[in-house]
Amino acid sequence: MKAGLILENVSKTFVEKKAVKCISFSLNKPGVFGLLGTNGAGKTTTIKLILGLQGITSGEVNINGYDIKKDFTKAIRRVGAIIENPDLYMYLTGYENLKLVANMYKGITKERIMEVVKLVKLENRINDKVSKYSLGMRQRLGVAQAILHNPNLLVLDEPTNGLDPEGIKEMRDLLKVLAKQGMAIFISSHNLAEMETLCNKVCIIQNGEIIETNDISVIRTTNEAHYRIVVDNTEKIAEIISVPTEIKGKEEFTIIAKREQVPNIVKTLVENNIKVYEVNEEKLSLEDAFLKKTGGNTID
């Protein structure tokens, strides 16, 4: 069964304050779906509503064809999740932690446990106590716990939070492998650079409302783009170019312009005896796109 996650006009109110306001989006195929928002935007509340950890004031959450309110057990059956930090017993080994989780489900064999251990690359340390694990290893063990029962939807709240660069890379590589194997992954994160390399699609939430849900490439697309232009001399550029311009050096400057304006800009340069060597469009980063769409609010 392919994973299906659908939110329709979901709202959550706390003492007359709406934390989440009529949000709607869907995730219905393998890949990594990112939820972006500033601190207090409603990311964690949204995840808790999806998992049934908080009551929905209005609207519906549907997972794999089941309403989370009406058929909670069936809806959550093929879902794995980590909220904030994985629950681990530090005085037990990694394997003993996994065995405890396996006992909660039917039919999870020792072979399945070791298959997951290999997937998260902990086979050399699985019999060590978790207290000896690095933070990155604990996070991967948490993912192993979450996928033991072979879910088709994995929900992660800030999985790279606090990790060093090596731990972030290990987590990124693991999530990419899981997505390739057919799992749908719903992830919130403050690390925009990581989300850009990891996600197929992102949803931007601000003040409890969805601003935009789209593919990464579309999110980064705007009517106006940044262009880097290399010339023989930038001395007169500010005088002859009418679009927003930034001089980067004696032979380089950038402009913000619409695609159809570029030929005329090049023509103007040539008419003013300025030699043009390069014109390159600079793609908007996810961080730039986020700031543009949220009016300059920084990520938490």
N, C-alpha and C positions, 0 to 999 in steps of 0.2 A: 504494500500500500504506500503510495506517495504521501508525503507529509502535507497536511493542509492546515493552515492557521489563518483564520479570518476574524478580524475585529470589525464590528459594525456599530457605529455611533456609541462607542463606549465612554461612559462618564463615571467619575468617582468624586464624591463630595465628602469633605471632612468638616464638620461643624460650620456649615454654610459657606465653606470655601471649596471651590471646584479645583481639585488637583489635576484632573484629566477631563477634557471637555470634548465630547462627541468625536472621538478619534476613530478612524477607519483605515485599515490597510490589510493586505493579504500576503501570505507566503505559501506558495503551492508547488514548489519544485526544489530539488537539491541545490545547494549553494549557501552562501553566507549573506544574511540580511542584517544590516547595521542600523541601530537606533542611536541617533546623535542628538545631543541637547546640552544646554548649559546646566550648571548646578541648580537643582530645584525645578527643572523643566518638566519633570514627570516621567523620567525614564524608569526608575526603579518601581514606581507605582504601577506603571504599565505592565512591567514584567510580573509583578505580584498579582495583578488582575488576570493576566494570561494563565498563570499557574493555579489560580483559585486560592491564593494565600490571603487575598483581601476580597471583600464582597463588592460586586459591581453595583453601582447606584442605578445605572440604566444602560441599555445596549446589550450586545451579545458578543461572547467570545466562543468561537467554534474551532475545535481541534479534531482533525481526522474525521470530520462528519458528525461530531458530538458536541452538544452545548455544554460548556464547562459548569453551568449552574444546574442544569437538569440531569446530566449524565456525567458527573465528575469522574467517577472511576473509569468509565470507558474512554472519556476524553483524555485523561492523563496517562492512560496505560502505556502508550508508546512515546512518552515524553521523558527526556533526561534534563536535569537542570542543576546549575550551581548559582546560588544567590550570595553575592559578596565573596565569602570564603568557603571552601569545602569543609564539611564536618568530618574530621579525622581524629582517631585515637592515637595520640602521639606516642604512647608507651607500647603500642602494638606494631607489628611489622606491616609493611605495605600489603603483603598477601593476606594477613589476618584482617586488615581493614576491608579488603575486597570480599573476603569470605563472609564477613558479617552482612554486607550489603547483598551478596548473592543469596543468603538464607531468607531474604525477604521476598524472593521471587521463586517461581516454580521452574525447574528444569535447567538451571544454570550450572553447567558442569565445570569440573576443574579445567577441562580443555578450553572452555569458553573464557574462564578467568585468565588463563595463560595467553590466550589469543589477544585479549585486551591489553594485558601487561606488555606484550611485544609491540602492540600498536602504539602505546604511549612511551615506548622505549625505556622501560624501567626493569627489564629482565635481569640486569646485573645488580640491582639494588632492592628488588622486591622483598627479599627476606631480611632486610635491615629495618630497624625501628624507624618510624616516621619522624621521630625527634631528630634523627640524623640527616634528614632530607633537606635540601635547599628549598626555598620558597617555590621556585619553578617546578621542582620535582613534586612538591605537594599539590600544586595546581594540576599537574598532569595526572597524578593519582586521583584527584577529584574528578577529572574528566573520565578516567577509567571507571570510577564508581557510577557516574551518570550514564555511561553507555553499556554497562554490563548486560542489561536486559534488551539490548539491540533496539533502541528507540529510533524512530524516523525523524524526530524533531528534538534538537538540543538547544536549550535556552541558557545563555550565560550572561551574567551581570558583571561587567568589568573584569574579564578573566586575566588581563595582563597587568592589572593594577599592582604596583609595587615590585614588579619583576625587573631584573636587570636586562640589558640588551640580549644576552644569550638566552635567558628565560623567555623573553618575548618572541625571539626567533623560533624556539622550540615549540611554543604554544601556537604560533602562526602556522608552522609546518604541519603540526598535528591537525589543526582545524581544516587546513586545505586537503589533507588526506581523507578526513571524514567526509568532507563535501564531495570529493571525487568518488567516494564509495556510495554516494546516493543519499547522504543525510542532509536535511535542511537545518541550518544553524541560525538562530536568532540571537544577536549579540549586541549589548550596549557597551560603549567604551568612550573614554575621554581622549584616547590616543588617536587623533585624526590621521596621522601618518600611517599607522597600522591599519586603520579601517580602510584607507585608500588602497592599500596593497592586498587586503584580505577580502573585502566585500564585493559582491556583484551588484548589490542594490542597497540603498540607504533611505532611511526615513528621518527627516529633521523635525524635532518637536521643540516647541517654545511656549512657555507659560501654559503647558497642558494641552496645547493645540498643535495639530500637524500642519507644518508649513509646506512641506513637499515630500513626496515619496517617488523615487525614480532610480534608474540605473545610474551608477557612478558617473559614467561618461556624459549623461544628460544633465546631471546635477552640476557638473563642472562647465557646462556650456552656457554662455551668456550672449546677448545681442552684440556686446562689444568685447573685443579681445585685446590682449597685450601683444604687441609686435616689437621685436628687437631688430633694429636697423643698423647696419655697419656701413659707414661712409668714409670719405677721405678726410673730412673736416667737419666738426660739429659747431663751429664758431657762430654761424648765422642761423642755426636750426630754430632756436626759440623765436626768431623774427618771422620766419616764413611758414612754419607749421602751425595750423590753427587748432588741431586736436590736442588733448592733454599729453604733455611731453616731459620726459625726464632725461637729462643729459647724464650719461654714464661714464663719459671719458672724452678724449680728443677725437675718437673715431667711432663712438657708439652711443646710441640713444634708444629710448623705448617710447612707444606711443600707445594710447588706448583709443581704438577706432573700430568701426564696423568694417567687415571684410570688403564691402563694395567701395569703401573710401581709400583703400590702400593703393590701387593703381594711380589715382589722382595725386596722392601724396608723393609717390615715386616720381611722377611726372613733374611735380613742382620742384622737387630736389634737382632733377636733371636740368630743368629750365634755369635754375639758379647756379648752374655749373658745379654742382656737388655730385661727385661720383658715388654711385650706390653699389656696394659689394655684396651685401646680404640683406634679406628680409625674412625673418623667421617668426612664426606665431608661437608665443609662449603660452602653453596650456595652463589654465587656472587650476591651482591645487585645490584639494578638497577643503583645506582650511580656509583658503581665500573665498571659495564658493560659500562655505558655511557662514563666514563673517558677512559676506555680501547679502545673503538671504535672511540673516537674523539681525541686520542693522548694526553690525559691529560688535555684537555680544561675543565675548570669548568663551571657549569651551571650558568646562570645569576640570 
